[in-house]
Amino acid sequence: MSTESSTSTLSDSPLVLQDLPVFQQVPGHYAQTPFLLTRGLLDGLEFEIAGGEISDKVDKPVAAPHTHEVPEIYLLLAPEPGAAVIDVVTDGTTHQLSAPAAMLIPAGTVHHFVTRKAVPGSFCLGILLTGPRGDDEAAR
């Protein structure tokens, strides 16, 4: 797994990215965050995807309450319906998600999540909607 990658531009030609995820430090997170897609990997991309497999994270928060200057979508996936459950805390309110599920977290919302149940093969992805070129630094 790589910690850096060269930038590629979006084009009409197919492009293969390997050596994923790319680990980046994100304010509020306890460890480097695995990113699957970033603007740094594909110049011009207007979203970033972070996250990964969560079966080893049950009852272990991965981040302190934090905010982003851009909206974020949590996408919770599991091999079977209900096989993964997370508690998402937004501005002090707890929302329980059971896979498959998605949740939009508006920009500026204080949030974090804790995995409550996850079988192997369960994933929680954070999709940061970075918007037009120039907003990518605000996502972190």
Buried (B, 14 or more C-beta within 10 A) or exposed (E): EEEEBEEBEEEEEEEEEEEBBBBBEBEBBEEEBBBBBBBBBBBEBBBBBBBBBBBEBBEEBBBEBBBBBBBBBBBBBBEEEEBBBBBBBBEEEEBEBBBBBEBEBEBEBBBBBBBBBBBEBBBBBBBBBBBEEEBBEEBB
